[in-house]
């Protein structure tokens, strides 16, 4: 299954983005996945990715679209979040030190902990792509 969603760069669309992702996954996977646990995992990663695009990449320029693509094969999901920002050089990223009570910089850390694979590609045809991948385990009985 493949689907995509285009929304304005506006945090007011966050509920729509979340509903789109979880609705698509639930329709395709039904009861084969532990939704209480897995929906929180993928939802939080998506919220972090979308809000970073709105607040940082697009700097709240609502006219810039955010494109999301979802591909599902069996229980393997790949979610791409595309933006029109300048991009972020991951070579400059330093994980936050909780002892220093740093306010920002946790997004990359959170997404990498929640997902099986996180990939960021700069300037592909003028856009950047954050790709989040995970395998959703079957329900154990």
C-alpha positions in Angstrom: 0.0 0.0 0.0 1.2 3.5 -0.9 -0.4 6.8 -0.1 0.5 10.4 0.4 -0.7 13.5 2.0 0.1 17.2 1.3 -0.7 19.8 4.0 0.2 23.4 4.6 3.1 24.0 6.9 0.9 24.7 9.9 0.7 23.0 13.3 -3.1 23.2 13.2 -2.9 20.3 10.7 -1.2 18.0 13.1 -4.4 16.2 14.0 -5.1 15.6 10.3 -1.6 14.3 9.8 -1.8 11.9 12.7 -5.3 10.7 11.7 -4.1 10.1 8.2 -1.1 8.0 9.3 -2.9 5.9 12.0 -6.0 5.5 9.9 -4.1 4.2 6.9 -2.1 1.7 9.1 -5.2 0.5 10.9 -7.2 -0.1 7.7 -4.4 -2.1 6.2 -3.1 -4.0 9.3 -6.3 -4.4 11.3 -6.0 -6.5 14.4 -2.6 -7.9 13.5 -0.7 -5.1 15.4 -0.7 -4.1 19.0 -2.2 -0.6 18.3 -2.0 0.8 21.9 1.7 0.4 21.9 2.6 0.8 18.2 0.3 3.7 17.5 2.1 5.8 20.2 5.5 4.9 18.7 4.7 5.9 15.1 2.6 8.9 16.1 5.3 10.4 18.3 7.9 10.0 15.6 5.5 11.6 13.0 4.6 14.5 15.4 8.3 15.2 15.9 9.1 15.1 12.2 6.1 17.3 11.2 6.6 19.9 13.9 10.3 20.2 13.1 9.4 20.9 9.4 6.9 23.6 10.4 9.0 25.3 13.1 12.5 24.9 11.7 12.6 24.0 8.0 9.8 26.2 6.9 10.0 28.7 9.8 6.2 28.8 10.0 5.8 29.8 6.3 2.3 28.3 5.9 2.3 28.6 2.2 5.1 26.0 1.9 3.6 22.5 1.6 4.7 19.5 3.6 4.4 16.2 1.7 4.2 12.9 3.5 4.4 9.5 1.8 3.6 6.2 3.5 4.5 2.8 2.1 3.5 -0.4 3.9 4.8 -3.8 2.9 3.6 -6.6 5.2 4.2 -4.9 8.6 7.2 -2.8 7.4 6.4 0.9 7.2 8.4 3.6 5.5 7.2 7.2 6.1 8.8 10.1 4.2 8.4 13.7 5.2 9.4 16.2 2.5 10.2 19.9 3.1 11.4 22.9 1.2 13.8 24.3 3.8 17.6 24.8 3.6 18.2 21.5 5.3 20.1 20.5 8.4 23.7 19.2 8.4 23.6 16.2 10.6 27.4 16.3 10.9 26.9 19.3 13.3 24.3 17.5 15.5 25.4 16.9 19.1 23.0 14.8 21.2 21.6 16.8 24.1 23.1 16.3 27.6 20.1 15.9 30.0 22.3 17.3 32.9 22.5 20.7 31.1 18.7 20.9 30.9 18.9 21.8 27.2 15.6 22.8 25.6 16.1 21.7 22.0 17.9 19.1 20.1 15.9 16.1 21.3 13.9 15.4 18.1 16.6 13.5 16.2 17.3 11.4 19.3 13.6 10.7 19.9 13.0 9.6 16.3 16.1 7.3 16.3 15.0 5.7 19.5 11.4 5.1 18.3 12.1 3.9 14.8 14.2 1.1 13.4 15.9 3.4 10.9 16.0 7.1 10.3 17.5 8.7 7.2 17.8 12.3 6.2 18.7 13.4 2.6 19.4 17.0 1.7 18.4 18.8 -1.4 16.8 16.3 -3.7 15.2 18.4 -6.5 15.2 21.4 -4.1 13.6 19.5 -1.2 14.8 17.5 1.8 13.5 14.1 2.9 13.3 12.6 6.3 12.6 8.8 6.0 11.4 6.9 9.1 11.2 3.1 8.9 9.9 0.5 11.3 8.7 -3.0 11.4 5.6 -3.4 13.5 5.5 -6.6 15.4 2.5 -9.0 15.3 0.2 -9.1 18.3 1.4 -11.7 20.8 -1.3 -13.8 22.4 
